[in-house]
Amino acid sequence: MAETKQLPNRSEVADELKWDLTLLFDSDDEMRAALKQTVALVTDFVKLEGQVGKSAQNLLNALQAEKQIDEQLEREYVYAFMRRDSDTTDTAAVSVFGEAANTLSKLGAQMAFLEPEIVAISDEQLAQFQQAEPQLAEFEFLLKKLRSQRAHVLSDVEEKLLSRAQKSLDASEEIYNTLNDADLDFGQVHNDDGKLVQLTHGNRSQFTESQIREVRKEATLAYEKPYQKLRNTFAQTFNSFVDSQNMQAQIRHYDSARQAAMSGNHIDESVYDTLVKSVNDHLSLAHRWYALKKRVLGLDTMYKYDLNVPLAGSDMLKTTFEEGKQMTLDALSVLGPRYTAGLKQEFDHRWIDAAENKGKRSGGYQISVYDANPFILLNWTDKLYSTSVLAHESGHAMHSYFSSQAQPSEYADAPIFLAEVASTFNENILTDYLLEKYQDDRQKLIFILEQYITGFIGTIYRQTQFAEFEHQAYQAQQAGTTLTADYLDQISGDLVNKYYGPSVTETGTRTQSWAYVPHFYMNYYVYQYATSQAVSTALSQRVWQHEDHALENYFSFLEAGGSDYPVNILKHAGIDVTTDQYLKEAFKVFEQRLDQIESLLLK
């Protein structure tokens, strides 16, 4: 009988590989007690209903009270969120998250009167309030941003109703996460030694990068199988989510869900369309890479399961979690002692949950608590890719860390359009560091360059492919088309073939190509990965090459948080996203590295 490797239970994972939730609360009961206190604050807060616009003091009191409540709710909700994500099969963790989510929804409905009352204040009256009460200066941008959306703020009663219904409207996301993280079973597959191993979200890359073709084929088909089996459930879940987003956009008087998603941060929809056009204009570079890889591998037919096998041969630069942390520190030392001191806080005080365990949420993310610290979820494998993910999520964490030090809580969280710049910036710096460190080692250079090329394609090309899929799905649903599994397979499959080009042949099912993407439940999120990668390419090159004021400008960007509109913050950092110039710069770097690896491979 072949040996079977199983994931550990949560209780079997060493403490040093788990985040320390006592940095927030010592226990579930302590969190519940704090949540009750927050509920009491909201009981006092609602006494301001109908009074917010009557005086400068009332407006200030409302804004300060909301700020305090939001800070406390963030701490309580994030604790429960991480408890659940640590082990989605733990009924106690799922229960405490449910309590926090339900309370958050109810309190949001009770507090929903605030925005309509602020919007109802006339410009003249607000100017008088601001002159009479200097402390309102802290909230100037918040008020400006909120009032700029006044055409989309509903009546007090409507806002309360919508807020109360939010948990139900977001239920599709929770259903998807439970289905994807807790219920899917990919079965067992053979590893390179011929032993049976449980296939998971976290270890899939170990098989798809195998030098043995049958190993990667078996794993790829096994990973697709449960998505195919549940394709109609996944399609109905996604259809419900898109329908809820389109409905909310409609009742808020937006033309589309895309406009609703982008207008809150004053990002013109042309930024989205320019991205799609620019990437389509440069598809030949991606096709060139796949043709090169097919040639070097000596394949008559290259299937999708052949794409991830490293051309350098063995899996180089394997790193343990400890080694990955040190590599990240070494690479990011170019940002100076202040940045590395922040990283050491992250590494030394268990802000990271690294090990994979049964029931743990797949993938990786960063989530921050203003009056505590950022936290990172990983599912570590001893590959260079995991170190790249660590650098990526640490970019998010340090963005939160520095913005929380520099900004009040209402501006500490940067919008995603900016947050993904900080994360991909770190990945770019890590690549520069490794290319310099191993500049005389041909095989390692090939390995590093391929990691970069794969990452660039995964971030700019793949996320733009996802953006095209997402937009087509939203438009179709808005026009009355039900997003069936067959329909989603068709539009996704056509896009996959367009982006991969003639050198890559389809295999297996088309369903997995859209059903496995959790970011589709975040409403026009994915395009920002691509724009951010392009922006960070330009910024990281300036810092790496020690251009004048580049590091100073980058820290200003980190500290800005969400204190201005994203386009303005980036302009201060030297990037104008209203043109396609930043995209051209990114593709130029990509082409240079494609030239470099082609030269190395064809020597």
C-alpha positions as CSV (number, residue, x, y, z in Angstrom):
1,M,0.0,0.0,0.0
2,A,1.4,3.4,-1.0
3,E,2.1,5.8,1.8
4,T,-0.5,8.6,2.4
5,K,0.4,12.0,3.7
6,Q,-2.3,13.9,5.5
7,L,-2.6,17.5,6.6
8,P,-2.3,18.1,10.3
9,N,-5.2,19.2,12.5
10,R,-5.0,22.8,13.7
11,S,-4.1,21.7,17.2
12,E,-1.0,19.8,15.8
13,V,0.5,22.9,14.2
14,A,3.4,24.5,16.2
15,D,2.5,27.9,17.8
16,E,5.4,29.7,16.0
17,L,3.7,28.8,12.7
18,K,0.3,30.3,13.8
19,W,-0.8,33.8,14.3
20,D,-1.2,35.0,17.9
21,L,-4.8,36.0,18.3
22,T,-4.2,37.0,21.9
23,L,-2.8,40.2,20.4
24,L,-6.5,41.0,19.9
25,F,-8.4,39.0,22.5
26,D,-7.4,36.2,25.0
27,S,-10.5,34.2,24.2
28,D,-13.8,34.1,22.4
29,D,-15.6,35.1,25.5
30,E,-13.4,38.2,25.9
31,M,-14.3,39.1,22.3
32,R,-18.0,38.6,22.9
33,A,-17.8,40.9,26.0
34,A,-16.1,43.6,24.0
35,L,-18.7,43.2,21.3
36,K,-21.4,43.9,23.8
37,Q,-19.7,47.1,24.8
38,T,-19.6,48.2,21.2
39,V,-23.4,47.4,20.9
40,A,-23.9,49.7,23.9
41,L,-21.9,52.5,22.1
42,V,-24.2,52.1,19.1
43,T,-27.2,52.4,21.4
44,D,-25.9,55.8,22.4
45,F,-24.9,56.7,18.8
46,V,-28.5,56.3,17.4
47,K,-29.7,59.0,19.8
48,L,-28.0,61.4,17.2
49,E,-30.5,60.3,14.5
50,G,-32.2,63.3,13.1
51,Q,-29.7,65.7,14.8
52,V,-26.5,65.4,12.8
53,G,-27.0,68.3,10.5
54,K,-28.3,70.7,13.2
55,S,-25.0,71.9,14.5
56,A,-21.2,71.7,14.1
57,Q,-20.9,70.0,17.5
58,N,-23.5,67.3,16.5
59,L,-21.7,66.6,13.3
60,L,-18.4,66.3,15.1
61,N,-19.9,64.1,17.8
62,A,-21.3,61.8,15.2
63,L,-18.1,61.4,13.3
64,Q,-16.0,60.8,16.4
65,A,-18.5,58.3,17.7
66,E,-18.6,56.4,14.4
67,K,-14.8,56.4,14.4
68,Q,-14.6,54.8,17.8
69,I,-17.2,52.3,17.0
70,D,-15.6,51.3,13.7
71,E,-12.2,50.8,15.5
72,Q,-13.7,48.5,18.0
73,L,-15.8,46.6,15.5
74,E,-12.7,46.1,13.3
75,R,-10.9,44.5,16.2
76,E,-13.8,42.2,17.1
77,Y,-14.7,41.2,13.6
78,V,-11.1,40.6,12.5
79,Y,-10.6,38.3,15.5
80,A,-13.7,36.3,14.6
81,F,-12.8,36.3,10.9
82,M,-9.3,34.9,11.6
83,R,-10.7,32.3,14.0
84,R,-13.0,31.0,11.3
85,D,-10.3,31.1,8.6
86,S,-7.8,29.2,10.8
87,D,-10.1,26.1,10.6
88,T,-13.4,26.4,8.7
89,T,-14.4,22.9,10.1
90,D,-14.2,24.2,13.7
91,T,-17.8,24.7,14.8
92,A,-16.8,27.0,17.6
93,A,-14.8,29.2,15.3
94,V,-17.6,29.3,12.7
95,S,-20.1,30.1,15.5
96,V,-18.1,33.1,16.8
97,F,-17.6,34.4,13.3
98,G,-21.4,34.1,12.7
99,E,-22.1,36.1,15.9
100,A,-19.7,38.8,14.9
101,A,-21.0,39.0,11.3
102,N,-24.6,39.1,12.4
103,T,-23.8,41.9,15.0
104,L,-21.9,43.8,12.4
105,S,-24.9,43.7,10.0
106,K,-27.3,44.8,12.6
107,L,-25.2,47.6,13.9
108,G,-24.6,48.8,10.3
109,A,-28.3,49.0,9.8
110,Q,-28.7,51.0,13.0
111,M,-26.0,53.5,12.0
112,A,-27.1,53.8,8.4
113,F,-28.8,57.2,9.1
114,L,-25.4,59.0,9.3
115,E,-24.5,59.2,5.6
116,P,-27.9,60.4,4.4
117,E,-27.9,63.1,7.1
118,I,-24.4,64.3,6.2
119,V,-25.3,64.3,2.5
120,A,-28.4,66.4,3.3
121,I,-26.3,69.2,4.8
122,S,-26.0,72.1,2.3
123,D,-22.6,73.2,1.1
124,E,-23.1,76.6,2.7
125,Q,-24.1,75.1,6.1
126,L,-21.2,72.6,6.0
127,A,-18.7,75.4,5.3
128,Q,-20.1,77.3,8.4
129,F,-19.7,74.1,10.5
130,Q,-16.1,73.7,9.4
131,Q,-15.3,77.2,10.2
132,A,-17.0,77.1,13.6
133,E,-15.4,73.7,14.7
134,P,-11.7,73.3,13.9
135,Q,-11.7,69.6,14.9
136,L,-13.8,68.9,11.8
137,A,-10.7,69.5,9.7
138,E,-9.6,65.9,10.4
139,F,-12.7,64.6,8.6
140,E,-12.5,67.0,5.6
141,F,-11.6,64.4,3.0
142,L,-14.0,61.9,4.4
143,L,-16.8,64.4,4.1
144,K,-15.7,65.4,0.6
145,K,-15.6,61.8,-0.6
146,L,-18.9,61.0,0.9
147,R,-20.7,64.0,-0.4
148,S,-19.3,63.5,-3.9
149,Q,-21.5,60.4,-4.0
150,R,-24.6,62.2,-2.9
151,A,-26.5,61.2,-6.0
152,H,-26.0,57.5,-5.0
153,V,-26.9,57.8,-1.3
154,L,-30.5,56.7,-0.6
155,S,-33.0,57.9,1.9
156,D,-32.5,57.2,5.6
157,V,-35.1,54.4,5.5
158,E,-33.7,52.9,2.3
159,E,-30.1,52.9,3.6
160,K,-31.2,51.2,6.8
161,L,-33.1,48.5,4.8
162,L,-30.1,48.0,2.5
163,S,-27.7,47.8,5.4
164,R,-29.9,45.3,7.2
165,A,-30.0,43.2,4.1
166,Q,-26.3,43.3,3.5
167,K,-25.5,40.0,5.1
168,S,-28.0,38.2,2.9
169,L,-26.8,40.1,-0.1
170,D,-23.3,38.9,0.6
171,A,-24.3,35.3,1.4
172,S,-23.0,34.1,-2.0
173,E,-19.5,34.9,-1.0
174,E,-19.7,33.0,2.3
175,I,-21.4,30.0,0.5
176,Y,-18.6,30.0,-2.0
177,N,-15.8,30.2,0.6
178,T,-17.3,27.3,2.6
179,L,-17.8,25.2,-0.5
180,N,-14.3,26.0,-1.8
181,D,-12.4,25.7,1.4
182,A,-14.2,23.2,3.6
183,D,-16.2,20.9,1.3
184,L,-14.1,20.2,-1.8
185,D,-12.1,17.0,-1.8
186,F,-9.5,16.7,-4.5
187,G,-8.6,13.2,-3.6
188,Q,-5.1,11.6,-3.6
189,V,-2.6,11.8,-6.3
190,H,0.9,10.3,-6.9
191,N,3.9,12.4,-6.2
192,D,7.3,12.2,-7.9
193,D,8.2,9.2,-5.7
194,G,5.0,7.3,-6.7
195,K,3.5,7.8,-3.3
196,L,-0.1,8.8,-2.8
197,V,-0.5,12.3,-1.3
198,Q,-3.7,14.3,-0.5
199,L,-4.1,17.0,-3.1
200,T,-5.0,20.4,-1.6
201,H,-5.2,24.1,-2.6
202,G,-1.9,24.7,-0.9
203,N,0.2,21.9,-2.3
204,R,-1.2,21.8,-5.9
205,S,1.8,23.8,-7.3
206,Q,4.2,21.0,-6.0
207,F,2.5,18.7,-8.5
208,T,1.9,21.0,-11.4
209,E,5.6,22.0,-11.4
210,S,6.8,18.4,-11.4
211,Q,9.3,17.3,-14.1
212,I,7.3,14.1,-14.5
213,R,4.5,14.8,-17.0
214,E,2.1,12.2,-15.7
215,V,2.4,13.6,-12.2
216,R,1.4,17.1,-13.2
217,K,-1.3,15.7,-15.6
218,E,-2.9,13.6,-12.8
219,A,-2.8,16.5,-10.3
220,T,-4.3,19.0,-12.8
221,L,-7.2,16.7,-13.8
222,A,-7.8,15.7,-10.1
223,Y,-7.9,19.4,-9.1
224,E,-10.5,20.1,-11.9
225,K,-12.7,17.2,-11.0
226,P,-14.7,18.5,-8.0
227,Y,-15.2,21.9,-9.8
228,Q,-16.7,20.0,-12.7
229,K,-18.8,17.8,-10.5
230,L,-20.3,20.9,-8.7
231,R,-20.3,23.2,-11.7
232,N,-23.9,24.1,-11.5
233,T,-23.7,24.9,-7.8
234,F,-20.7,27.2,-8.5
235,A,-22.5,28.8,-11.4
236,Q,-25.7,29.5,-9.4
237,T,-23.6,30.9,-6.5
238,F,-21.7,33.2,-8.9
239,N,-24.9,34.2,-10.6
240,S,-26.5,35.2,-7.3
241,F,-23.5,37.3,-6.3
242,V,-23.4,39.2,-9.6
243,D,-27.2,39.7,-9.5
244,S,-26.9,41.2,-6.0
245,Q,-24.1,43.6,-7.1
246,N,-26.0,44.6,-10.2
247,M,-29.2,45.2,-8.2
248,Q,-27.4,47.4,-5.6
249,A,-25.8,49.4,-8.4
250,Q,-29.2,49.9,-10.0
251,I,-31.0,51.1,-6.9
252,R,-28.1,53.5,-6.1
253,H,-28.6,55.0,-9.6
254,Y,-25.3,53.8,-11.1
255,D,-25.2,52.7,-14.8
256,S,-23.5,49.5,-13.9
257,A,-21.8,47.6,-11.0
258,R,-18.5,48.5,-12.5
259,Q,-19.2,52.2,-12.3
260,A,-20.4,51.7,-8.7
261,A,-17.2,49.8,-7.8
262,M,-14.9,52.4,-9.4
263,S,-16.6,55.7,-8.8
264,G,-16.2,55.6,-5.0
265,N,-12.5,56.2,-5.4
266,H,-12.9,58.5,-8.4
267,I,-11.3,56.0,-10.8
268,D,-12.6,56.6,-14.2
269,E,-13.8,53.5,-16.0
270,S,-11.4,54.3,-18.9
271,V,-8.6,53.1,-16.6
272,Y,-10.2,49.6,-16.8
273,D,-10.7,49.8,-20.6
274,T,-7.2,51.1,-21.2
275,L,-5.8,48.2,-19.2
276,V,-7.7,45.6,-21.3
277,K,-6.7,47.3,-24.5
278,S,-3.0,47.6,-23.6
279,V,-2.8,44.0,-22.5
280,N,-4.5,42.8,-25.6
281,D,-2.0,44.9,-27.6
282,H,0.8,43.0,-25.9
283,L,-0.6,39.5,-26.1
284,S,2.2,38.6,-28.5
285,L,4.8,38.7,-25.7
286,A,2.9,36.1,-23.7
287,H,2.4,34.0,-26.8
288,R,6.1,34.3,-27.5
289,W,6.9,33.0,-24.0
290,Y,4.6,29.9,-24.4
291,A,6.1,29.2,-27.8
292,L,9.6,29.4,-26.3
293,K,8.7,27.1,-23.5
294,K,7.1,24.5,-25.8
295,R,10.3,24.6,-27.9
296,V,12.6,24.1,-24.9
297,L,10.5,21.3,-23.5
298,G,10.6,19.6,-26.8
299,L,6.8,19.1,-26.9
300,D,4.8,18.4,-30.0
301,T,1.7,19.4,-28.1
302,M,1.8,21.6,-25.0
303,Y,-1.2,21.3,-22.7
304,K,-2.1,23.6,-19.9
305,Y,-0.7,21.2,-17.3
306,D,2.8,21.7,-18.9
307,L,2.9,25.4,-18.3
308,N,4.3,25.4,-14.8
309,V,7.1,23.0,-15.1
310,P,10.4,24.9,-14.4
311,L,12.7,25.1,-17.4
312,A,15.7,25.2,-15.2
313,G,15.1,21.7,-14.1
314,S,14.9,20.9,-10.4
315,D,13.0,23.2,-8.0
316,M,15.8,25.7,-7.1
317,L,16.0,28.1,-4.2
318,K,13.7,26.0,-2.0
319,T,13.3,27.8,1.3
320,T,11.8,26.9,4.7
321,F,9.6,29.5,6.4
322,E,12.6,30.8,8.4
323,E,14.8,31.0,5.3
324,G,12.0,32.8,3.4
325,K,11.7,35.4,6.1
326,Q,15.4,36.0,6.0
327,M,15.5,36.3,2.2
328,T,12.6,38.8,2.4
329,L,14.5,40.8,4.9
330,D,17.7,40.8,2.9
331,A,15.9,41.8,-0.3
332,L,13.9,44.6,1.2
333,S,16.8,46.1,3.0
334,V,17.1,48.5,0.1
335,L,14.1,50.2,1.7
336,G,16.2,51.1,4.7
337,P,16.2,50.3,8.5
338,R,12.8,51.8,9.1
339,Y,11.1,49.3,6.8
340,T,13.1,46.3,7.9
341,A,12.3,47.2,11.6
342,G,8.7,46.9,10.7
343,L,9.2,43.6,9.0
344,K,11.0,42.2,12.1
345,Q,8.0,43.2,14.2
346,E,5.9,41.2,11.8
347,F,8.2,38.2,11.8
348,D,9.0,38.1,15.6
349,H,5.6,38.6,17.1
350,R,3.5,36.0,15.3
351,W,1.5,38.2,13.0
352,I,1.7,35.4,10.4
353,D,-0.2,32.1,10.1
354,A,2.1,30.1,7.9
355,A,1.4,26.4,8.0
356,E,-1.4,24.6,6.1
357,N,-3.8,22.5,8.2
358,K,-7.1,20.8,7.7
359,G,-9.9,23.2,7.1
360,K,-7.7,26.3,6.8
361,R,-8.7,28.9,4.3
362,S,-6.7,28.5,1.1
363,G,-4.4,31.1,-0.5
364,G,-3.0,34.1,1.3
365,Y,-4.1,37.5,2.5
366,Q,-3.3,40.3,4.9
367,I,-5.9,41.9,7.2
368,S,-5.2,44.8,9.5
369,V,-6.4,46.1,12.9
370,Y,-5.8,49.8,13.4
371,D,-5.2,49.7,17.1
372,A,-3.2,46.5,17.0
373,N,-1.3,45.3,14.0
374,P,-1.6,43.6,10.6
375,F,-2.0,39.8,10.3
376,I,-1.1,37.5,7.4
377,L,-2.5,34.2,6.3
378,L,-0.2,31.9,4.3
379,N,-0.2,28.2,3.3
380,W,3.5,27.7,3.2
381,T,5.3,25.3,0.9
382,D,9.1,25.2,0.7
383,K,9.2,26.9,-2.7
384,L,10.5,30.3,-3.9
385,Y,6.8,31.0,-4.7
386,S,5.9,30.9,-1.0
387,T,8.7,33.5,-0.3
388,S,7.2,35.6,-3.1
389,V,3.8,35.4,-1.4
390,L,5.4,36.3,1.9
391,A,7.0,39.4,0.4
392,H,3.7,40.2,-1.3
393,E,1.6,40.0,1.8
394,S,4.3,41.8,3.8
395,G,4.0,44.6,1.4
396,H,0.3,44.9,2.4
397,A,1.2,44.6,6.0
398,M,3.9,47.3,6.0
399,H,1.5,49.5,4.0
400,S,-1.0,49.1,6.8
401,Y,1.7,49.4,9.5
402,F,3.0,52.7,8.2
403,S,-0.3,54.3,7.3
404,S,-1.7,53.4,10.7
405,Q,1.2,55.3,12.3
406,A,0.7,58.3,10.1
407,Q,-3.1,58.5,9.6
408,P,-6.2,58.6,11.8
409,S,-8.2,55.3,11.6
410,E,-10.6,56.6,9.0
411,Y,-7.7,57.1,6.5
412,A,-5.5,54.2,7.5
413,D,-6.9,51.7,5.1
414,A,-5.7,52.3,1.5
415,P,-8.2,51.3,-1.2
416,I,-7.3,48.1,-3.1
417,F,-6.1,50.1,-6.1
418,L,-3.3,51.4,-3.9
419,A,-2.8,48.4,-1.6
420,E,-1.8,46.1,-4.4
421,V,0.9,48.5,-5.4
422,A,2.6,48.0,-2.1
423,S,2.4,44.2,-2.3
424,T,3.6,43.8,-5.9
425,F,6.3,46.4,-5.3
426,N,7.9,43.9,-2.8
427,E,7.7,41.1,-5.3
428,N,9.6,43.2,-7.9
429,I,12.3,44.1,-5.4
430,L,12.7,40.5,-4.5
431,T,13.2,39.6,-8.1
432,D,15.8,42.4,-8.6
433,Y,17.6,41.2,-5.5
434,L,17.7,37.6,-6.7
435,L,18.8,38.5,-10.2
436,E,21.7,40.5,-8.8
437,K,22.7,37.8,-6.3
438,Y,22.8,35.0,-8.8
439,Q,23.9,37.0,-11.9
440,D,26.8,34.5,-12.6
441,D,24.7,31.3,-12.2
442,R,23.0,30.5,-15.5
443,Q,20.6,27.9,-14.2
444,K,19.5,30.0,-11.2
445,L,19.1,33.0,-13.5
446,I,16.8,30.9,-15.7
447,F,14.8,29.8,-12.7
448,I,14.4,33.3,-11.3
449,L,13.6,34.9,-14.6
450,E,10.9,32.2,-15.2
451,Q,9.5,32.9,-11.8
452,Y,9.3,36.6,-12.7
453,I,7.8,35.9,-16.1
454,T,5.2,33.5,-14.7
455,G,4.4,36.1,-12.0
456,F,4.1,38.9,-14.5
457,I,1.8,36.8,-16.7
458,G,-0.2,35.7,-13.7
459,T,-0.6,39.2,-12.4
460,I,-1.0,41.3,-15.5
461,Y,-2.1,39.0,-18.2
462,R,-4.1,36.5,-16.1
463,Q,-5.8,39.1,-14.0
464,T,-6.8,41.1,-17.1
465,Q,-8.2,37.9,-18.5
466,F,-10.2,37.5,-15.3
467,A,-11.2,41.2,-15.6
468,E,-12.5,40.6,-19.1
469,F,-14.5,37.5,-17.9
470,E,-15.9,39.4,-15.0
471,H,-17.1,42.3,-17.0
472,Q,-18.6,40.1,-19.7
473,A,-20.5,38.2,-17.0
474,Y,-21.8,41.3,-15.3
475,Q,-22.9,42.8,-18.5
476,A,-24.7,39.6,-19.6
477,Q,-26.4,39.2,-16.2
478,Q,-27.5,42.9,-16.2
479,A,-29.0,42.3,-19.7
480,G,-31.0,39.4,-18.4
481,T,-28.8,36.4,-19.1
482,T,-28.6,33.7,-16.5
483,L,-25.0,32.8,-15.8
484,T,-25.3,29.1,-16.2
485,A,-22.3,26.8,-16.0
486,D,-22.4,26.3,-19.8
487,Y,-22.4,30.0,-20.4
488,L,-19.6,30.7,-18.0
489,D,-17.6,27.8,-19.5
490,Q,-18.0,29.3,-22.9
491,I,-16.9,32.9,-22.2
492,S,-14.0,31.7,-19.9
493,G,-12.8,29.1,-22.3
494,D,-12.7,31.6,-25.2
495,L,-10.7,34.0,-23.1
496,V,-8.3,31.3,-22.0
497,N,-7.5,30.4,-25.6
498,K,-7.1,34.0,-26.6
499,Y,-4.6,34.8,-23.7
500,Y,-2.6,31.5,-24.0
501,G,-2.4,31.6,-27.8
502,P,-1.7,28.9,-30.4
503,S,1.1,27.1,-28.5
504,V,-1.1,25.9,-25.7
505,T,-3.8,23.2,-26.1
506,E,-6.8,22.9,-23.8
507,T,-7.2,19.9,-21.5
508,G,-9.8,18.8,-19.0
509,T,-12.7,21.0,-18.1
510,R,-13.3,24.7,-18.6
511,T,-15.2,25.1,-15.4
512,Q,-12.2,25.2,-13.1
513,S,-10.8,28.2,-15.0
514,W,-13.5,30.4,-13.5
515,A,-15.0,28.5,-10.5
516,Y,-11.8,28.4,-8.5
517,V,-11.3,32.2,-8.4
518,P,-12.4,33.6,-5.0
519,H,-11.7,37.2,-6.1
520,F,-14.8,37.1,-8.4
521,Y,-16.7,37.5,-5.1
522,M,-15.1,40.9,-4.5
523,N,-16.8,42.9,-7.2
524,Y,-14.4,44.3,-9.8
525,Y,-11.3,43.6,-7.7
526,V,-9.1,41.7,-10.1
527,Y,-8.2,44.4,-12.6
528,Q,-6.4,46.3,-9.8
529,Y,-3.9,43.5,-9.5
530,A,-2.8,44.2,-13.1
531,T,-2.8,48.0,-12.8
532,S,-0.9,47.8,-9.5
533,Q,1.7,45.5,-10.9
534,A,2.4,47.9,-13.7
535,V,2.6,50.9,-11.3
536,S,4.8,49.0,-8.9
537,T,7.2,48.0,-11.7
538,A,8.0,51.7,-12.3
539,L,8.2,52.6,-8.6
540,S,10.4,49.7,-7.7
541,Q,12.8,50.3,-10.5
542,R,13.3,53.8,-9.2
543,V,14.0,52.7,-5.7
544,W,16.2,49.8,-6.7
545,Q,18.3,52.1,-8.9
546,H,18.5,54.7,-6.0
547,E,17.0,57.5,-8.0
548,D,16.8,60.8,-6.2
549,H,13.9,61.0,-3.8
550,A,12.5,57.7,-4.9
551,L,12.6,56.1,-1.4
552,E,11.3,59.2,0.2
553,N,8.4,59.4,-2.3
554,Y,7.6,55.7,-1.7
555,F,7.4,56.1,2.0
556,S,5.1,59.1,1.5
557,F,2.9,56.8,-0.6
558,L,2.9,54.1,2.2
559,E,2.0,56.7,4.8
560,A,-0.8,58.3,2.8
561,G,-3.1,55.3,3.3
562,G,-6.5,56.4,2.0
563,S,-6.2,60.1,2.8
564,D,-6.7,61.2,-0.8
565,Y,-8.1,59.7,-4.0
566,P,-5.8,56.9,-5.4
567,V,-5.1,58.8,-8.7
568,N,-3.8,61.8,-6.7
569,I,-1.7,59.7,-4.3
570,L,0.0,58.0,-7.2
571,K,0.5,61.3,-9.0
572,H,2.4,62.5,-5.9
573,A,4.5,59.3,-6.2
574,G,5.2,60.1,-9.9
575,I,2.8,57.8,-11.7
576,D,-0.2,58.9,-13.8
577,V,-2.7,56.1,-14.3
578,T,-5.0,58.2,-16.5
579,T,-2.6,57.4,-19.4
580,D,-1.2,54.1,-20.7
581,Q,2.4,55.2,-20.2
582,Y,2.9,53.2,-16.9
583,L,1.6,50.1,-18.8
584,K,4.1,50.6,-21.6
585,E,6.9,50.9,-19.0
586,A,5.8,47.6,-17.4
587,F,5.7,45.7,-20.7
588,K,9.1,47.1,-21.6
589,V,10.7,45.5,-18.5
590,F,8.8,42.3,-19.2
591,E,10.1,42.2,-22.8
592,Q,13.7,42.8,-21.6
593,R,13.5,39.9,-19.2
594,L,11.9,37.8,-21.9
595,D,14.9,38.6,-24.1
596,Q,17.3,37.7,-21.3
597,I,15.8,34.3,-20.6
598,E,15.5,33.5,-24.3
599,S,19.2,34.3,-24.7
600,L,20.1,32.0,-21.8
601,L,17.9,29.2,-22.9
602,L,18.9,29.1,-26.6
603,K,22.7,29.4,-26.0
